[in-house]
């Protein structure tokens, strides 16, 4: 979590190899992303902030495209696509081109594309922005079920409720620096707060008040 | 390199072409439409004299070899728009987080840009024949025309990559593409600008394609050494442009 411009997306971009860190090393699954990017890319999947899908491909074709990037066998790919489409109610619209989808549907497709390869580590950059409350709840349930499969999820969010519902550990960054890290309960205890929102405001609001 | 990924890129490129009316029109039908218009307007006008081999030709017939090259030039526009389109939607960045390699993208695209010039050539040739184009047609000659057009296509993909990488968005790419399109159109395709400007044509990739196709259709023989020189020059230009384009795209 972090205010706008804190560096959440930049952090994800560094972790998945899209930008080079100016300092330090990124290790994913024991692999150095700069020295062995191909090995890292087999382990991860990224759901970017914007709905990064091919507008002229159908929903189903978009998911299949990224499944093929991970060399999934055809039968397994078909089965996985079917299951994913049913999970978030995109099945009916799966034969329509992505450019005909509403904003919320594109966001759902964006998420499904990231899940096709059953990644060990999943990066979700504000995955529920632009979704209506009903779909957002359903997506949270879905992300919770992925978490239950013992996959690592690194999720950035502006929704305190989302972090409380989904995250085992919360990191708060501000001005590109990690300013808090720990399980939500521990953070609340440390900052004598009743909820994560208070923690967030105490940490990031102080800087605003101090005019930093 | 994995076949599954290459074929996926190839299929996606073909779907992009077929399902995007703007790309489809500019890639396959724009020049065919031009052939029809010029055929009607200049099919019976003989102001440019006989061809280089002494056969009387209408202005339209003089133009047809250059029109083949022109259709290849238009790929710059469609490809540059497609590259910036993928960048604007964020798909390009997303692809970079998958195991897809630059080599697989390039081979997949090259496959699709082998099919497109074959379709272009077939459509233009049939349209031109209907409109009164009367070349010397041999099987090996037509195959050679396809070879020239495939090189023209690869060259334009390279120029499209350069344009798409430099341009900030799809709209800018559309405008910027004309920096590469217009000079080739004027000095290396179907427009005759007079002998004085011919030297400028030597710097245009499309000039060698127009010249080569002219020799094939009107000379009718593949033993012409200048035909092979034209092919060699376009191959070298294509290689250089493609390497620059890929380097820029990777960055």
Interface residues (C-beta under 8 A of the other chain):
Chain A: X16 X17 X18 X38 X41 X42 X44 X45 X46 X48 X50 X51 X52 X53 X54 X55 X56 X57 X61 X65 X66 X68 X69 X70 X71 X97 X113
Chain B: X2 X4 X5 X7 X8 X12 X15 X16 X19 X20 X86 X89 X90 X91 X93 X94 X95 X96 X97 X98 X99 X100 X101
